[in-house]
Amino acid sequence: MVAVSDRQWSDVLGVLKVQGTTLDRAYLREWARDLGLAALLCRAVEEAGLPTAGESA
C-alpha cells in the first residue's frame, strides 16, 4: 500500500467532493491502474461519497 499523508488524503477527498461529477473518471481509473494506485483511487472515491457501482464517467 502506498503511504499517503493526512494532508494529501484530505486534499484528494476535497477535490473529489467538489469536482467529482465533472472529473473524467475513466481517465483517472486508467492512470491509477497504470501507476498501481487503483485500490487507493477506489478507496478515495468511496470515502468522498461518490457512486462506485456502474461508473459511467
mmCIF file of the N, C-alpha and C atoms, coordinates in Angstrom:
data_MODEL
# 
_entry.id   MODEL 
# 
loop_
_atom_site.group_PDB 
_atom_site.id 
_atom_site.type_symbol 
_atom_site.label_atom_id 
_atom_site.label_alt_id 
_atom_site.label_comp_id 
_atom_site.label_asym_id 
_atom_site.label_entity_id 
_atom_site.label_seq_id 
_atom_site.pdbx_PDB_ins_code 
_atom_site.Cartn_x 
_atom_site.Cartn_y 
_atom_site.Cartn_z 
_atom_site.occupancy 
_atom_site.B_iso_or_equiv 
_atom_site.pdbx_formal_charge 
_atom_site.auth_seq_id 
_atom_site.auth_comp_id 
_atom_site.auth_asym_id 
_atom_site.auth_atom_id 
_atom_site.pdbx_PDB_model_num 
ATOM 1   N N  . MET A 1 1  ? 0.842   -1.185 0.000   1.00 0.00 ? 1  MET A N  1 
ATOM 2   C CA . MET A 1 1  ? 0.000   0.000  0.000   1.00 0.00 ? 1  MET A CA 1 
ATOM 3   C C  . MET A 1 1  ? 0.881   1.239  0.000   1.00 0.00 ? 1  MET A C  1 
ATOM 4   N N  . VAL A 1 2  ? 0.482   2.232  -0.732  1.00 0.00 ? 2  VAL A N  1 
ATOM 5   C CA . VAL A 1 2  ? 1.217   3.484  -0.836  1.00 0.00 ? 2  VAL A CA 1 
ATOM 6   C C  . VAL A 1 2  ? 0.930   4.331  0.399   1.00 0.00 ? 2  VAL A C  1 
ATOM 7   N N  . ALA A 1 3  ? 1.977   4.900  0.967   1.00 0.00 ? 3  ALA A N  1 
ATOM 8   C CA . ALA A 1 3  ? 1.815   5.788  2.118   1.00 0.00 ? 3  ALA A CA 1 
ATOM 9   C C  . ALA A 1 3  ? 1.319   7.152  1.641   1.00 0.00 ? 3  ALA A C  1 
ATOM 10  N N  . VAL A 1 4  ? 0.287   7.639  2.297   1.00 0.00 ? 4  VAL A N  1 
ATOM 11  C CA . VAL A 1 4  ? -0.289  8.934  1.950   1.00 0.00 ? 4  VAL A CA 1 
ATOM 12  C C  . VAL A 1 4  ? -0.420  9.742  3.230   1.00 0.00 ? 4  VAL A C  1 
ATOM 13  N N  . SER A 1 5  ? 0.070   10.968 3.207   1.00 0.00 ? 5  SER A N  1 
ATOM 14  C CA . SER A 1 5  ? -0.049  11.811 4.393   1.00 0.00 ? 5  SER A CA 1 
ATOM 15  C C  . SER A 1 5  ? -1.508  12.220 4.591   1.00 0.00 ? 5  SER A C  1 
ATOM 16  N N  . ASP A 1 6  ? -1.836  12.582 5.818   1.00 0.00 ? 6  ASP A N  1 
ATOM 17  C CA . ASP A 1 6  ? -3.199  13.035 6.114   1.00 0.00 ? 6  ASP A CA 1 
ATOM 18  C C  . ASP A 1 6  ? -3.563  14.245 5.271   1.00 0.00 ? 6  ASP A C  1 
ATOM 19  N N  . ARG A 1 7  ? -2.614  15.129 5.060   1.00 0.00 ? 7  ARG A N  1 
ATOM 20  C CA . ARG A 1 7  ? -2.865  16.339 4.273   1.00 0.00 ? 7  ARG A CA 1 
ATOM 21  C C  . ARG A 1 7  ? -3.163  15.983 2.816   1.00 0.00 ? 7  ARG A C  1 
ATOM 22  N N  . GLN A 1 8  ? -2.357  15.077 2.247   1.00 0.00 ? 8  GLN A N  1 
ATOM 23  C CA . GLN A 1 8  ? -2.578  14.656 0.865   1.00 0.00 ? 8  GLN A CA 1 
ATOM 24  C C  . GLN A 1 8  ? -3.942  13.999 0.721   1.00 0.00 ? 8  GLN A C  1 
ATOM 25  N N  . TRP A 1 9  ? -4.286  13.129 1.669   1.00 0.00 ? 9  TRP A N  1 
ATOM 26  C CA . TRP A 1 9  ? -5.560  12.413 1.604   1.00 0.00 ? 9  TRP A CA 1 
ATOM 27  C C  . TRP A 1 9  ? -6.716  13.396 1.701   1.00 0.00 ? 9  TRP A C  1 
ATOM 28  N N  . SER A 1 10 ? -6.602  14.350 2.606   1.00 0.00 ? 10 SER A N  1 
ATOM 29  C CA . SER A 1 10 ? -7.636  15.379 2.758   1.00 0.00 ? 10 SER A CA 1 
ATOM 30  C C  . SER A 1 10 ? -7.797  16.172 1.465   1.00 0.00 ? 10 SER A C  1 
ATOM 31  N N  . ASP A 1 11 ? -6.687  16.497 0.816   1.00 0.00 ? 11 ASP A N  1 
ATOM 32  C CA . ASP A 1 11 ? -6.736  17.237 -0.453  1.00 0.00 ? 11 ASP A CA 1 
ATOM 33  C C  . ASP A 1 11 ? -7.435  16.418 -1.540  1.00 0.00 ? 11 ASP A C  1 
ATOM 34  N N  . VAL A 1 12 ? -7.086  15.142 -1.629  1.00 0.00 ? 12 VAL A N  1 
ATOM 35  C CA . VAL A 1 12 ? -7.695  14.265 -2.637  1.00 0.00 ? 12 VAL A CA 1 
ATOM 36  C C  . VAL A 1 12 ? -9.202  14.182 -2.414  1.00 0.00 ? 12 VAL A C  1 
ATOM 37  N N  . LEU A 1 13 ? -9.607  13.952 -1.170  1.00 0.00 ? 13 LEU A N  1 
ATOM 38  C CA . LEU A 1 13 ? -11.040 13.860 -0.878  1.00 0.00 ? 13 LEU A CA 1 
ATOM 39  C C  . LEU A 1 13 ? -11.751 15.172 -1.178  1.00 0.00 ? 13 LEU A C  1 
ATOM 40  N N  . GLY A 1 14 ? -11.096 16.284 -0.879  1.00 0.00 ? 14 GLY A N  1 
ATOM 41  C CA . GLY A 1 14 ? -11.685 17.588 -1.164  1.00 0.00 ? 14 GLY A CA 1 
ATOM 42  C C  . GLY A 1 14 ? -11.924 17.799 -2.648  1.00 0.00 ? 14 GLY A C  1 
ATOM 43  N N  . VAL A 1 15 ? -10.946 17.441 -3.460  1.00 0.00 ? 15 VAL A N  1 
ATOM 44  C CA . VAL A 1 15 ? -11.094 17.577 -4.916  1.00 0.00 ? 15 VAL A CA 1 
ATOM 45  C C  . VAL A 1 15 ? -12.227 16.673 -5.396  1.00 0.00 ? 15 VAL A C  1 
ATOM 46  N N  . LEU A 1 16 ? -12.257 15.437 -4.933  1.00 0.00 ? 16 LEU A N  1 
ATOM 47  C CA . LEU A 1 16 ? -13.310 14.512 -5.369  1.00 0.00 ? 16 LEU A CA 1 
ATOM 48  C C  . LEU A 1 16 ? -14.697 15.008 -4.967  1.00 0.00 ? 16 LEU A C  1 
ATOM 49  N N  . LYS A 1 17 ? -14.823 15.543 -3.771  1.00 0.00 ? 17 LYS A N  1 
ATOM 50  C CA . LYS A 1 17 ? -16.126 16.020 -3.307  1.00 0.00 ? 17 LYS A CA 1 
ATOM 51  C C  . LYS A 1 17 ? -16.608 17.237 -4.087  1.00 0.00 ? 17 LYS A C  1 
ATOM 52  N N  . VAL A 1 18 ? -15.681 18.133 -4.414  1.00 0.00 ? 18 VAL A N  1 
ATOM 53  C CA . VAL A 1 18 ? -16.057 19.368 -5.110  1.00 0.00 ? 18 VAL A CA 1 
ATOM 54  C C  . VAL A 1 18 ? -16.193 19.140 -6.617  1.00 0.00 ? 18 VAL A C  1 
ATOM 55  N N  . GLN A 1 19 ? -15.287 18.391 -7.206  1.00 0.00 ? 19 GLN A N  1 
ATOM 56  C CA . GLN A 1 19 ? -15.241 18.229 -8.656  1.00 0.00 ? 19 GLN A CA 1 
ATOM 57  C C  . GLN A 1 19 ? -15.704 16.858 -9.131  1.00 0.00 ? 19 GLN A C  1 
ATOM 58  N N  . GLY A 1 20 ? -16.152 16.028 -8.230  1.00 0.00 ? 20 GLY A N  1 
ATOM 59  C CA . GLY A 1 20 ? -16.455 14.634 -8.537  1.00 0.00 ? 20 GLY A CA 1 
ATOM 60  C C  . GLY A 1 20 ? -17.304 14.387 -9.766  1.00 0.00 ? 20 GLY A C  1 
ATOM 61  N N  . THR A 1 21 ? -18.331 15.197 -9.969  1.00 0.00 ? 21 THR A N  1 
ATOM 62  C CA . THR A 1 21 ? -19.218 14.962 -11.104 1.00 0.00 ? 21 THR A CA 1 
ATOM 63  C C  . THR A 1 21 ? -18.630 15.434 -12.426 1.00 0.00 ? 21 THR A C  1 
ATOM 64  N N  . THR A 1 22 ? -17.584 16.264 -12.377 1.00 0.00 ? 22 THR A N  1 
ATOM 65  C CA . THR A 1 22 ? -17.000 16.777 -13.608 1.00 0.00 ? 22 THR A CA 1 
ATOM 66  C C  . THR A 1 22 ? -15.685 16.093 -13.984 1.00 0.00 ? 22 THR A C  1 
ATOM 67  N N  . LEU A 1 23 ? -15.157 15.274 -13.080 1.00 0.00 ? 23 LEU A N  1 
ATOM 68  C CA . LEU A 1 23 ? -13.890 14.593 -13.358 1.00 0.00 ? 23 LEU A CA 1 
ATOM 69  C C  . LEU A 1 23 ? -14.074 13.486 -14.390 1.00 0.00 ? 23 LEU A C  1 
ATOM 70  N N  . ASP A 1 24 ? -13.076 13.276 -15.191 1.00 0.00 ? 24 ASP A N  1 
ATOM 71  C CA . ASP A 1 24 ? -13.068 12.178 -16.157 1.00 0.00 ? 24 ASP A CA 1 
ATOM 72  C C  . ASP A 1 24 ? -12.634 10.924 -15.402 1.00 0.00 ? 24 ASP A C  1 
ATOM 73  N N  . ARG A 1 25 ? -13.617 10.219 -14.872 1.00 0.00 ? 25 ARG A N  1 
ATOM 74  C CA . ARG A 1 25 ? -13.326 9.075  -14.002 1.00 0.00 ? 25 ARG A CA 1 
ATOM 75  C C  . ARG A 1 25 ? -12.639 7.944  -14.757 1.00 0.00 ? 25 ARG A C  1 
ATOM 76  N N  . ALA A 1 26 ? -12.949 7.759  -16.016 1.00 0.00 ? 26 ALA A N  1 
ATOM 77  C CA . ALA A 1 26 ? -12.292 6.715  -16.803 1.00 0.00 ? 26 ALA A CA 1 
ATOM 78  C C  . ALA A 1 26 ? -10.794 7.024  -16.929 1.00 0.00 ? 26 ALA A C  1 
ATOM 79  N N  . TYR A 1 27 ? -10.473 8.273  -17.155 1.00 0.00 ? 27 TYR A N  1 
ATOM 80  C CA . TYR A 1 27 ? -9.072  8.700  -17.250 1.00 0.00 ? 27 TYR A CA 1 
ATOM 81  C C  . TYR A 1 27 ? -8.356  8.472  -15.923 1.00 0.00 ? 27 TYR A C  1 
ATOM 82  N N  . LEU A 1 28 ? -9.008  8.846  -14.829 1.00 0.00 ? 28 LEU A N  1 
ATOM 83  C CA . LEU A 1 28 ? -8.411  8.630  -13.511 1.00 0.00 ? 28 LEU A CA 1 
ATOM 84  C C  . LEU A 1 28 ? -8.190  7.146  -13.234 1.00 0.00 ? 28 LEU A C  1 
ATOM 85  N N  . ARG A 1 29 ? -9.182  6.321  -13.571 1.00 0.00 ? 29 ARG A N  1 
ATOM 86  C CA . ARG A 1 29 ? -9.039  4.872  -13.357 1.00 0.00 ? 29 ARG A CA 1 
ATOM 87  C C  . ARG A 1 29 ? -7.900  4.298  -14.190 1.00 0.00 ? 29 ARG A C  1 
ATOM 88  N N  . GLU A 1 30 ? -7.765  4.766  -15.436 1.00 0.00 ? 30 GLU A N  1 
ATOM 89  C CA . GLU A 1 30 ? -6.699  4.283  -16.314 1.00 0.00 ? 30 GLU A CA 1 
ATOM 90  C C  . GLU A 1 30 ? -5.324  4.584  -15.714 1.00 0.00 ? 30 GLU A C  1 
ATOM 91  N N  . TRP A 1 31 ? -5.117  5.841  -15.294 1.00 0.00 ? 31 TRP A N  1 
ATOM 92  C CA . TRP A 1 31 ? -3.826  6.210  -14.727 1.00 0.00 ? 31 TRP A CA 1 
ATOM 93  C C  . TRP A 1 31 ? -3.600  5.547  -13.378 1.00 0.00 ? 31 TRP A C  1 
ATOM 94  N N  . ALA A 1 32 ? -4.638  5.451  -12.576 1.00 0.00 ? 32 ALA A N  1 
ATOM 95  C CA . ALA A 1 32 ? -4.489  4.779  -11.282 1.00 0.00 ? 32 ALA A CA 1 
ATOM 96  C C  . ALA A 1 32 ? -4.059  3.331  -11.488 1.00 0.00 ? 32 ALA A C  1 
ATOM 97  N N  . ARG A 1 33 ? -4.662  2.664  -12.451 1.00 0.00 ? 33 ARG A N  1 
ATOM 98  C CA . ARG A 1 33 ? -4.293  1.276  -12.763 1.00 0.00 ? 33 ARG A CA 1 
ATOM 99  C C  . ARG A 1 33 ? -2.842  1.208  -13.227 1.00 0.00 ? 33 ARG A C  1 
ATOM 100 N N  . ASP A 1 34 ? -2.461  2.092  -14.156 1.00 0.00 ? 34 ASP A N  1 
ATOM 101 C CA . ASP A 1 34 ? -1.100  2.084  -14.694 1.00 0.00 ? 34 ASP A CA 1 
ATOM 102 C C  . ASP A 1 34 ? -0.050  2.364  -13.614 1.00 0.00 ? 34 ASP A C  1 
ATOM 103 N N  . LEU A 1 35 ? -0.415  3.174  -12.626 1.00 0.00 ? 35 LEU A N  1 
ATOM 104 C CA . LEU A 1 35 ? 0.529   3.541  -11.568 1.00 0.00 ? 35 LEU A CA 1 
ATOM 105 C C  . LEU A 1 35 ? 0.433   2.636  -10.342 1.00 0.00 ? 35 LEU A C  1 
ATOM 106 N N  . GLY A 1 36 ? -0.444  1.630  -10.408 1.00 0.00 ? 36 GLY A N  1 
ATOM 107 C CA . GLY A 1 36 ? -0.603  0.722  -9.281  1.00 0.00 ? 36 GLY A CA 1 
ATOM 108 C C  . GLY A 1 36 ? -1.358  1.340  -8.112  1.00 0.00 ? 36 GLY A C  1 
ATOM 109 N N  . LEU A 1 37 ? -2.245  2.287  -8.416  1.00 0.00 ? 37 LEU A N  1 
ATOM 110 C CA . LEU A 1 37 ? -2.984  3.006  -7.378  1.00 0.00 ? 37 LEU A CA 1 
ATOM 111 C C  . LEU A 1 37 ? -4.488  2.794  -7.468  1.00 0.00 ? 37 LEU A C  1 
ATOM 112 N N  . ALA A 1 38 ? -4.918  1.771  -8.173  1.00 0.00 ? 38 ALA A N  1 
ATOM 113 C CA . ALA A 1 38 ? -6.349  1.559  -8.394  1.00 0.00 ? 38 ALA A CA 1 
ATOM 114 C C  . ALA A 1 38 ? -7.109  1.385  -7.078  1.00 0.00 ? 38 ALA A C  1 
ATOM 115 N N  . ALA A 1 39 ? -6.558  0.613  -6.159  1.00 0.00 ? 39 ALA A N  1 
ATOM 116 C CA . ALA A 1 39 ? -7.235  0.394  -4.872  1.00 0.00 ? 39 ALA A CA 1 
ATOM 117 C C  . ALA A 1 39 ? -7.336  1.697  -4.089  1.00 0.00 ? 39 ALA A C  1 
ATOM 118 N N  . LEU A 1 40 ? -6.299  2.510  -4.165  1.00 0.00 ? 40 LEU A N  1 
ATOM 119 C CA . LEU A 1 40 ? -6.307  3.790  -3.462  1.00 0.00 ? 40 LEU A CA 1 
ATOM 120 C C  . LEU A 1 40 ? -7.352  4.730  -4.058  1.00 0.00 ? 40 LEU A C  1 
ATOM 121 N N  . LEU A 1 41 ? -7.474  4.744  -5.377  1.00 0.00 ? 41 LEU A N  1 
ATOM 122 C CA . LEU A 1 41 ? -8.500  5.562  -6.018  1.00 0.00 ? 41 LEU A CA 1 
ATOM 123 C C  . LEU A 1 41 ? -9.888  5.084  -5.618  1.00 0.00 ? 41 LEU A C  1 
ATOM 124 N N  . CYS A 1 42 ? -10.102 3.795  -5.620  1.00 0.00 ? 42 CYS A N  1 
ATOM 125 C CA . CYS A 1 42 ? -11.409 3.255  -5.215  1.00 0.00 ? 42 CYS A CA 1 
ATOM 126 C C  . CYS A 1 42 ? -11.743 3.672  -3.792  1.00 0.00 ? 42 CYS A C  1 
ATOM 127 N N  . ARG A 1 43 ? -10.754 3.564  -2.908  1.00 0.00 ? 43 ARG A N  1 
ATOM 128 C CA . ARG A 1 43 ? -10.968 3.962  -1.515  1.00 0.00 ? 43 ARG A CA 1 
ATOM 129 C C  . ARG A 1 43 ? -11.316 5.447  -1.419  1.00 0.00 ? 43 ARG A C  1 
ATOM 130 N N  . ALA A 1 44 ? -10.616 6.282  -2.165  1.00 0.00 ? 44 ALA A N  1 
ATOM 131 C CA . ALA A 1 44 ? -10.866 7.721  -2.141  1.00 0.00 ? 44 ALA A CA 1 
ATOM 132 C C  . ALA A 1 44 ? -12.264 8.044  -2.654  1.00 0.00 ? 44 ALA A C  1 
ATOM 133 N N  . VAL A 1 45 ? -12.658 7.394  -3.742  1.00 0.00 ? 45 VAL A N  1 
ATOM 134 C CA . VAL A 1 45 ? -13.986 7.621  -4.318  1.00 0.00 ? 45 VAL A CA 1 
ATOM 135 C C  . VAL A 1 45 ? -15.068 7.230  -3.309  1.00 0.00 ? 45 VAL A C  1 
ATOM 136 N N  . GLU A 1 46 ? -14.879 6.104  -2.661  1.00 0.00 ? 46 GLU A N  1 
ATOM 137 C CA . GLU A 1 46 ? -15.855 5.649  -1.658  1.00 0.00 ? 46 GLU A CA 1 
ATOM 138 C C  . GLU A 1 46 ? -15.911 6.620  -0.485  1.00 0.00 ? 46 GLU A C  1 
ATOM 139 N N  . GLU A 1 47 ? -14.751 7.027  0.035   1.00 0.00 ? 47 GLU A N  1 
ATOM 140 C CA . GLU A 1 47 ? -14.714 7.936  1.183   1.00 0.00 ? 47 GLU A CA 1 
ATOM 141 C C  . GLU A 1 47 ? -15.270 9.313  0.846   1.00 0.00 ? 47 GLU A C  1 
ATOM 142 N N  . ALA A 1 48 ? -15.161 9.704  -0.411  1.00 0.00 ? 48 ALA A N  1 
ATOM 143 C CA . ALA A 1 48 ? -15.701 11.001 -0.838  1.00 0.00 ? 48 ALA A CA 1 
ATOM 144 C C  . ALA A 1 48 ? -17.215 10.937 -1.039  1.00 0.00 ? 48 ALA A C  1 
ATOM 145 N N  . GLY A 1 49 ? -17.767 9.710  -0.976  1.00 0.00 ? 49 GLY A N  1 
ATOM 146 C CA . GLY A 1 49 ? -19.206 9.554  -1.119  1.00 0.00 ? 49 GLY A CA 1 
ATOM 147 C C  . GLY A 1 49 ? -19.697 9.577  -2.549  1.00 0.00 ? 49 GLY A C  1 
ATOM 148 N N  . LEU A 1 50 ? -18.808 9.291  -3.488  1.00 0.00 ? 50 LEU A N  1 
ATOM 149 C CA . LEU A 1 50 ? -19.202 9.272  -4.894  1.00 0.00 ? 50 LEU A CA 1 
ATOM 150 C C  . LEU A 1 50 ? -19.660 7.878  -5.285  1.00 0.00 ? 50 LEU A C  1 
ATOM 151 N N  . PRO A 1 51 ? -20.550 7.771  -6.258  1.00 0.00 ? 51 PRO A N  1 
ATOM 152 C CA . PRO A 1 51 ? -21.000 6.437  -6.705  1.00 0.00 ? 51 PRO A CA 1 
ATOM 153 C C  . PRO A 1 51 ? -19.846 5.640  -7.284  1.00 0.00 ? 51 PRO A C  1 
ATOM 154 N N  . THR A 1 52 ? -19.818 4.349  -6.977  1.00 0.00 ? 52 THR A N  1 
ATOM 155 C CA . THR A 1 52 ? -18.751 3.497  -7.487  1.00 0.00 ? 52 THR A CA 1 
ATOM 156 C C  . THR A 1 52 ? -19.282 2.397  -8.382  1.00 0.00 ? 52 THR A C  1 
ATOM 157 N N  . ALA A 1 53 ? -20.464 1.923  -8.142  1.00 0.00 ? 53 ALA A N  1 
ATOM 158 C CA . ALA A 1 53 ? -21.021 0.825  -8.939  1.00 0.00 ? 53 ALA A CA 1 
ATOM 159 C C  . ALA A 1 53 ? -21.521 1.349  -10.275 1.00 0.00 ? 53 ALA A C  1 
ATOM 160 N N  . GLY A 1 54 ? -21.139 0.673  -11.335 1.00 0.00 ? 54 GLY A N  1 
ATOM 161 C CA . GLY A 1 54 ? -21.615 1.040  -12.668 1.00 0.00 ? 54 GLY A CA 1 
ATOM 162 C C  . GLY A 1 54 ? -21.168 2.424  -13.093 1.00 0.00 ? 54 GLY A C  1 
ATOM 163 N N  . GLU A 1 55 ? -19.957 2.790  -12.728 1.00 0.00 ? 55 GLU A N  1 
ATOM 164 C CA . GLU A 1 55 ? -19.452 4.108  -13.102 1.00 0.00 ? 55 GLU A CA 1 
ATOM 165 C C  . GLU A 1 55 ? -19.543 4.294  -14.615 1.00 0.00 ? 55 GLU A C  1 
ATOM 166 N N  . SER A 1 56 ? -20.049 5.433  -14.996 1.00 0.00 ? 56 SER A N  1 
ATOM 167 C CA . SER A 1 56 ? -20.157 5.704  -16.420 1.00 0.00 ? 56 SER A CA 1 
ATOM 168 C C  . SER A 1 56 ? -19.276 6.862  -16.849 1.00 0.00 ? 56 SER A C  1 
ATOM 169 N N  . ALA A 1 57 ? -18.804 7.632  -15.877 1.00 0.00 ? 57 ALA A N  1 
ATOM 170 C CA . ALA A 1 57 ? -17.960 8.795  -16.213 1.00 0.00 ? 57 ALA A CA 1 
ATOM 171 C C  . ALA A 1 57 ? -16.539 8.535  -15.854 1.00 0.00 ? 57 ALA A C  1 
# 
